[in-house]
Amino acid sequence: MQKVAQSTKKSLKQTATPSARPQYSPQTSEDIAMGMVWIGLGLICYILIKNGIKKILVSKRMTNEKS
């Protein structure tokens, strides 16, 4: 994105000077897509860990009742 100066009555119209680096527009859709991927992976990991802890606690409880 380029910063554009507001022209006033006192200043003449200014032209933008080309920079040595190429200007790219922001890739907002790619950022949103990667964010959704990370949210999805986090949710899957959370569910797997939660279910794993439940299974461990239930199996401990069953072994304690049998003893």
Helices and strands as residue ranges (DSSP letters): H 28-66
